[in-house]
Amino acid sequence: MKLTPSPNTARSALPPAPLAMPLVLALAALLGSAAAQAQPFSIVINPGDQAEQSRYSVYSDWKAGLEQGLRRERGLGLQISQSSDATADLSATRARLNDLVVGPAHVVGSAIRSGYLPLATVEKPVQAVLVASQSSPINSLAEAAGKRLGLPQQDSVVTYLLRGEVNAANSTLKKHFSTLVESRYQDALLVCLQIRRCDVVAVERSVFERWQAGGEPLKAVMQSKAVPGLSVAIKPGVLPSVEGLRTTLSAATGNSPLASLKLQPVAAEAFEYVSTLGYFTPRALPGATVVDAAAVAKLLQGGALLFDTRAESEYKAGHVAGAKLLPYGEKSAKEADFKAEDDKFELAKLPADKAQPLVFACNGAECWKSFKASHAALKAGHSKVFWFRGGFPEWRAAGYKIETTP
């Protein structure tokens, strides 16, 4: 609609009458609402550790089912993407980049800790089991010490659970096993056992049971607690009818694409166990000072520089006011004795003055990027390094100023 001023208004040099201000504010609110509605509803679906064909099938079922379940939200544009990178998904949940997340228990558990609401989960839970050949003398996790372990990639739910159990035993995967053999697909780990390159392998219980049903002479020597299977969680405030969507998902029957998944409602409590096992960073870093949000605010006022080591997309979505983007390219394991040479970090972008106070932050206690960046800065000779372990989530929760970048 085009607003044309009247001749008298056009000739007037006076400011708008006070009564006109509510109309201006109403128009601004209307335009803001329209802009918000123009933003697509972002959905990421990670089908978990499956073969490519199965991954695509599971993704397609979830995609079609969610599209069907969200039809009643008129005018809602959907942006649905498939992910095979749980590392990126974990980071994105902490930055709240997506409106709705479908993924394994550790990804959805991370989303719930960041404020998302659980909606539904598949009927069958997941357990990580440590598997050996039937003739192996290994019968427990303790007896597997010093042996060769085959496992999925480091952010697989299986690896997540196994790592947590080993950590609970006051050790690490690297210390407990002599060799780690990673595989993208769990089924490839059976070959690792058969050719005797692995003494034990970690897989989902359903995979182990399928191998046994196929006649493989195998035994489980350890198992984790059960956690929810593929689940879905939503960011609060993005839909007016969250309960309606939960009902639609868990009541899917007949020809619904989600019917085969046998979804059921799930509460946040179901993710408590997996939430205690994450890749939490150490509580201290020799040579660096661990600081909280209040201390960071004072440091910034005093001239310290804060470097945000997350991905650019996370930084743009929201960051500590005044923070500089300096991504840490992480490929090394999330462990205190990580291999820094596997990673990429542009130390040249740090100040030449080694006495300049530097603060490093990322996505909280589960994010290792700021820990590793702080370690790199110390190794390069910087003497005033501050590690903001709580990172952006703590800053946001404390109510300090946040900036976004287009």
Disulfide bonds with the S-S distance in Angstrom:
Cys192-Cys198 1.84
Cys362-Cys367 2.35
